[in-house]
């Protein structure tokens, strides 16, 4: 499955379960430096395998936050058609989501 196909399936599951926003972190519950493969949900969903990043999916938008280590043509080319790639924009998600949304992490 491509990242686009995974995103479509994710949105379908979100709609079926009444979820408006789904946040997909890169870390595990223990905030380990080296994340076990079982917790690499963001890498699976986005196909971006950098060590840092968080994805957020809504019904019509998809965001991928990462840090400046991954500012490269390859990342932009890789994700530009599926995810809006952001760097240091922590307030953007909050400003684009209503307080009535059903958000899951």
Secondary structure as GFF3:
##gff-version 3
##sequence-region A 1 105
A	DSSP	alpha_helix	3	16	.	.	.	ID=ss1
A	DSSP	beta_strand	21	24	.	.	.	ID=ss2
A	DSSP	three_ten_helix	37	39	.	.	.	ID=ss3
A	DSSP	alpha_helix	41	46	.	.	.	ID=ss4
A	DSSP	beta_strand	54	57	.	.	.	ID=ss5
A	DSSP	beta_strand	62	66	.	.	.	ID=ss6
A	DSSP	three_ten_helix	68	70	.	.	.	ID=ss7
A	DSSP	alpha_helix	73	79	.	.	.	ID=ss8
A	DSSP	beta_strand	84	87	.	.	.	ID=ss9
A	DSSP	alpha_helix	90	95	.	.	.	ID=ss10
A	DSSP	beta_strand	103	104	.	.	.	ID=ss11
###
